[in-house]
């Protein structure tokens, strides 16, 4: 009922092109929003250690709550969108995002770490809905042959949000007086109230905009789909590759500062943080540049090249060569840039009416990011931080195998 009133079927003429263009622009704003949220997460981790006096293990629960929410919400979001459509899923996701951001107000008033965990969990529930909806929606807003390129373009703005998030958090959170918890949390509260207002504004825009209804397009495609969901090799392989890729991405960033200070001895923690910002910039630039490059190089081939390069770079990181290995680690960010959107687009391509459920399972694969930091930390504690980067190396090898198989099909 909701989808029938809010979504319209494209028709012949110039209007559908306008609808698709407006829809794609609005959907792209969502990628920026969840990039911004993720960019603030690592800053909150350190900030809560200082203001709420939690230890590192406790602050690590922030990531567990964040990525755990993705795992929990993905399937329900997919079922919801099967019934009500992409637009309804997006609106629910935005409302949950805004609600979670507003929950920072009572959490700050109570100076409660547990309440902050819950607020972040609610935000991530909203983000899980948005990713389950927006990723596949971006792939179907146009010619299927350009699906990977469209998703990489939208995901480029996710990289922009990830870059801006730490700048906002670092300049506002750490500028406050740390003498009392309330002083240190005031800036956090104000920041998230502003985010809630922005999210609600975008929700209003979505609510008032007629979006193309691509469900009938999916139904037409589904007529030629006789296999069950897990019988599609490109999808099954995509879920596996996505699990390992997200594990690698989160692991590479989680111990970046530890690694750089150990292997570039003149770097302080602060300077290592700035170097991390350079890595995030290269990640963003990599997405924009590679989106352009996909006009000339097929996505599967580019995925193969980038994953092979990252295997070599991680090998240099594991070798622990002072200075040189640090530069290699920064370069890893650039070549990770296209992996999530490219794997996602390949995995859900031409899935017809199964697209939403396939998208849900792709989003559930993000749980790899909750597992990898613990495993890498255990290796770093018992052996060395350098050796722990052998795990991302293995993950990139899995991505390489997926790319090779997709190119062969």
C-alpha positions in Angstrom: 0.0 0.0 0.0 2.7 2.4 1.0 4.8 1.6 -2.1 1.8 1.9 -4.5 1.2 5.5 -3.3 4.7 6.7 -3.2 6.4 5.1 -6.2 5.4 5.5 -9.8 6.1 3.3 -12.8 8.4 4.9 -15.4 6.8 5.6 -18.8 8.1 6.4 -22.3 9.4 9.9 -23.0 11.7 12.3 -21.3 10.1 12.1 -17.8 11.6 8.7 -16.8 15.1 10.0 -17.5 14.4 12.9 -15.1 13.0 10.6 -12.5 16.0 8.3 -12.7 18.4 11.2 -12.5 16.6 12.8 -9.4 16.3 9.4 -7.8 20.0 8.6 -8.3 21.0 12.0 -6.9 18.9 11.5 -3.7 20.1 7.9 -3.3 23.7 9.2 -3.5 23.1 11.5 -0.5 22.5 8.3 1.6 26.0 7.0 0.8 27.4 10.3 2.2 25.3 10.0 5.3 26.5 6.5 6.3 30.1 7.4 5.4 29.8 10.3 7.8 28.5 8.1 10.6 31.3 5.5 10.1 33.9 8.3 10.0 32.8 9.5 13.4 32.9 6.0 15.0 36.7 5.7 15.5 36.8 9.3 17.0 34.0 8.4 19.4 36.0 5.3 20.4 39.0 7.3 21.6 36.8 10.2 23.0 34.8 7.8 25.2 37.9 6.3 26.6 39.0 9.7 27.9 35.6 11.2 28.9 33.7 8.2 30.2 36.9 6.4 31.4 36.2 3.1 29.6 39.1 0.8 28.7 40.0 -0.2 25.2 38.1 -3.5 25.3 35.0 -1.7 26.4 35.3 1.0 23.8 35.6 -1.8 21.2 32.0 -2.6 21.9 31.1 0.4 19.8 32.2 -1.5 16.7 30.5 -4.7 17.8 27.2 -2.8 18.3 27.6 -1.0 15.0 28.4 -4.0 12.8 26.2 -6.3 14.8 23.2 -4.1 14.0 23.9 -4.5 10.3 23.8 -8.3 10.7 20.5 -8.2 12.6 18.6 -5.8 10.4 19.5 -6.8 6.9 17.1 -9.7 6.4 14.1 -8.0 8.1 14.8 -4.9 5.9 14.9 -7.1 2.8 11.5 -8.7 3.7 10.0 -5.3 4.4 11.1 -3.9 1.0 9.8 -7.0 -0.8 6.4 -5.9 0.4 6.6 -2.1 0.4 9.4 -1.2 -2.0 12.7 0.5 -1.9 11.4 3.9 -1.0 9.7 2.6 2.1 12.9 0.9 3.2 14.8 4.1 2.7 12.3 6.2 4.8 12.4 3.6 7.6 16.2 3.7 7.6 16.4 7.4 7.7 13.9 7.6 10.6 15.9 5.0 12.6 19.1 7.0 11.8 17.6 10.2 13.1 16.1 8.5 16.2 19.5 7.0 17.1 21.2 10.4 16.7 18.6 12.0 19.0 19.2 9.3 21.6 22.6 10.8 22.1 20.9 13.6 24.0 19.7 11.4 27.0 22.9 9.4 26.8 25.0 12.6 27.2 22.7 13.8 30.0 23.2 10.5 31.9 26.9 10.2 30.9 26.1 6.6 30.2 28.3 4.5 27.9 25.6 1.8 27.8 23.1 4.3 26.5 25.6 5.5 23.8 26.0 1.9 22.7 22.3 1.6 22.3 22.1 4.9 20.4 24.8 3.7 18.0 23.0 0.4 17.7 19.8 2.2 16.6 21.8 4.4 14.1 23.3 1.3 12.6 19.9 -0.4 12.3 18.9 2.6 10.2 22.1 2.4 8.2 21.6 -1.3 7.6 18.1 -0.5 6.1 19.6 2.2 4.0 22.4 0.0 2.6 20.0 -2.9 2.0 17.8 -0.5 -0.1 20.2 2.0 -1.6 22.9 -0.3 -2.9 20.7 -2.4 -5.1 18.5 0.6 -6.0 21.5 2.4 -7.4 22.4 -0.6 -9.6 19.0 -0.8 -11.2 18.5 2.9 -11.9 19.6 2.6 -15.5 21.2 0.2 -18.0 22.3 -3.1 -16.3 25.6 -2.9 -18.1 26.5 0.3 -16.1 25.4 -1.1 -12.7 29.0 -1.4 -11.3 29.9 2.1 -12.5 26.8 3.7 -11.0 27.3 2.0 -7.6 31.0 3.0 -7.5 30.0 6.6 -8.3 27.5 6.7 -5.4 29.9 4.9 -3.1 32.5 7.6 -3.9 30.5 9.9 -1.7 30.6 7.4 1.1 34.4 7.9 1.0 33.8 11.6 1.2 31.7 11.1 4.3 34.3 8.9 5.9 36.9 11.6 5.3 34.8 14.4 6.7 33.6 12.5 9.8 37.0 12.3 11.6 37.6 16.0 10.8 34.3 17.0 12.4 34.8 14.7 15.3 38.5 15.7 15.9 37.8 19.4 15.7 34.7 19.4 17.9 35.0 16.5 20.4 38.6 17.0 21.4 38.4 20.8 21.6 36.1 20.5 24.6 37.3 20.7 28.2 37.9 17.2 29.5 37.6 18.1 33.2 34.1 16.7 33.5 32.2 14.2 31.5 29.4 16.6 30.7 31.9 19.1 29.3 33.4 16.5 27.0 30.0 15.2 25.9 28.3 18.5 25.1 29.9 18.7 21.7 29.0 15.1 20.9 25.4 15.8 21.7 25.3 19.0 19.6 26.9 17.2 16.7 24.4 14.3 16.6 21.4 16.6 17.0 22.7 18.5 13.9 23.0 15.1 12.1 19.5 14.2 13.1 18.2 17.4 11.7 20.0 16.8 8.4 18.8 13.2 8.2 15.2 14.3 8.8 15.5 16.9 6.1 16.6 14.3 3.6 13.8 12.0 4.7 11.4 14.8 3.9 12.9 15.2 0.5 12.5 11.5 -0.2 8.9 11.5 1.1 7.9 14.3 -1.2 9.7 12.9 -4.3 8.2 10.4 -6.7 10.7 7.7 -7.3 10.8 5.3 -10.3 9.2 1.9 -9.4 11.6 -0.7 -10.6 9.8 -3.6 -9.1 8.0 -4.4 -12.3 11.4 -4.4 -14.0 12.5 -7.0 -11.4 9.4 -9.1 -12.0 10.1 -9.2 -15.7 13.7 -10.3 -15.0 12.5 -12.9 -12.6 10.5 -14.7 -15.3 13.8 -16.0 -16.6 15.2 -16.9 -13.2 14.4 -20.5 -12.4 17.2 -21.1 -9.9 17.0 -20.7 -6.1 18.9 -17.7 -4.6 21.9 -19.7 -3.5 22.2 -21.5 -6.8 23.4 -18.3 -8.5 27.1 -18.7 -8.4 27.8 -14.9 -8.9 25.6 -14.2 -5.9 27.0 -16.9 -3.6 30.6 -16.0 -4.4 29.7 -12.3 -3.9 28.5 -12.9 -0.4 31.7 -14.8 0.5 33.9 -12.2 -1.2 32.1 -9.3 0.5 32.5 -11.0 4.0 36.3 -11.2 3.5 36.6 -7.8 1.9 34.8 -5.9 4.7 36.9 -7.9 7.2 40.0 -6.7 5.4 38.9 -3.1 5.2 38.1 -2.8 8.9 41.2 -4.7 9.9 43.5 -2.5 7.8 42.2 0.6 9.5 41.9 -0.8 13.0 45.6 -1.2 13.6 46.9 1.4 11.2 48.2 3.8 13.9 49.8 0.9 15.8 51.6 -0.3 12.7 52.8 3.1 11.5 54.2 4.1 14.9 56.0 0.8 15.1 57.5 1.0 11.6 58.1 4.7 11.2 59.8 5.5 14.5 59.8 9.2 14.3 56.0 9.3 13.9 53.8 10.2 17.0 50.3 9.0 17.4 49.0 12.3 16.3 51.1 12.3 13.1 50.0 8.7 12.5 46.4 9.9 12.7 47.1 12.5 10.0 48.7 9.7 7.9 45.5 7.8 8.3 43.6 10.8 6.9 45.8 10.6 3.9 44.9 7.0 3.5 41.2 7.9 3.6 41.7 10.6 1.1 43.3 8.1 -1.3 40.4 5.8 -0.7 38.0 8.5 -1.8 40.1 9.6 -4.8 40.4 5.9 -5.7 36.6 5.6 -5.9 36.2 8.7 -8.1 39.1 7.8 -10.4 38.2 4.2 -10.7 34.6 5.0 -11.5 35.9 7.0 -14.5 38.3 4.2 -15.3 35.4 1.7 -15.5 34.4 3.5 -18.7 37.4 1.8 -20.3 38.2 -1.2 -18.1 35.6 -3.8 -17.2 34.7 -3.9 -13.5 35.7 -7.6 -13.1 39.1 -6.9 -14.6 39.7 -3.9 -12.4 38.7 -5.9 -9.4 41.3 -8.5 -10.3 44.1 -5.9 -10.8 43.3 -4.0 -7.6 43.1 -7.2 -5.4 46.4 -8.5 -6.9 48.1 -5.2 -6.1 46.8 -5.3 -2.6 48.1 -8.8 -2.1 51.6 -7.5 -3.0 51.2 -4.4 -0.8 50.1 -6.5 2.2 53.1 -8.8 1.6 55.3 -5.7 2.0 53.4 -4.7 5.1 53.9 -8.1 6.7 57.6 -7.9 5.9 57.7 -4.9 8.2 60.3 -2.8 6.3 60.6 0.5 8.1 59.1 3.5 6.3 58.6 1.5 3.1 55.9 -0.8 4.6 54.1 2.2 6.0 53.8 3.7 2.5 52.6 0.4 1.2 49.9 0.3 3.9 48.7 3.8 2.9 48.5 2.7 -0.7 46.3 -0.3 0.3 43.4 2.2 0.9 43.5 3.4 -2.8 43.2 -0.1 -4.1 40.5 -1.1 -1.7 38.3 1.7 -2.9 36.2 -0.1 -5.6 35.9 -3.5 -3.9 32.7 -3.1 -1.9 30.5 -1.5 -4.5 31.9 -3.7 -7.4 31.4 -7.0 -5.5 28.0 -5.8 -4.4 26.9 -4.9 -7.9 28.2 -8.1 -9.4 26.6 -10.2 -6.7 23.0 -8.8 -7.1 23.1 -8.2 -10.9 20.2 -9.6 -12.9 18.6 -11.2 -9.8 15.2 -9.9 -10.6 12.6 -10.2 -7.8 15.3 -11.8 -5.7 17.4 -8.6 -5.7 16.1 -7.3 -2.3 16.8 -10.6 -0.5 20.2 -10.9 -2.2 21.0 -7.4 -1.1 20.0 -8.3 2.5 22.5 -11.2 2.6 25.2 -9.0 1.0 24.7 -6.5 3.9 24.8 -9.3 6.5 28.3 -10.1 5.1 29.4 -6.8 6.6 29.7 -8.8 9.9 33.1 -9.7 8.8 34.2 -6.3 10.0 33.2 -7.2 13.5 35.3 -10.4 13.6 38.6 -9.3 11.9 39.8 -6.7 14.5 39.7 -9.3 17.3 41.6 -11.9 15.2 44.2 -9.4 14.1 44.6 -8.1 17.7 45.2 -11.6 19.0 48.0 -12.1 16.4 49.5 -8.7 17.2 49.5 -9.4 20.9 51.2 -12.8 20.6 53.5 -12.2 17.6 53.6 -8.8 15.9 51.3 -6.2 14.4 53.1 -6.7 11.0 52.2 -10.4 11.0 48.5 -9.6 11.8 48.3 -8.0 8.3 48.7 -11.5 6.8 44.9 -11.9 7.5 43.9 -9.0 5.2 46.3 -10.5 2.6 44.3 -13.7 2.7 41.1 -11.7 2.4 42.3 -9.9 -0.7 43.2 -13.3 -2.2 39.6 -14.4 -1.8 38.5 -11.2 -3.6 40.9 -12.0 -6.4 39.5 -15.5 -6.9 36.0 -14.0 -7.1 37.1 -11.5 -9.7 38.7 -14.2 -11.8 35.6 -16.3 -11.7 33.4 -13.4 -12.7 35.6 -12.5 -15.6 35.5 -16.1 -16.8 31.7 -16.1 -16.9 
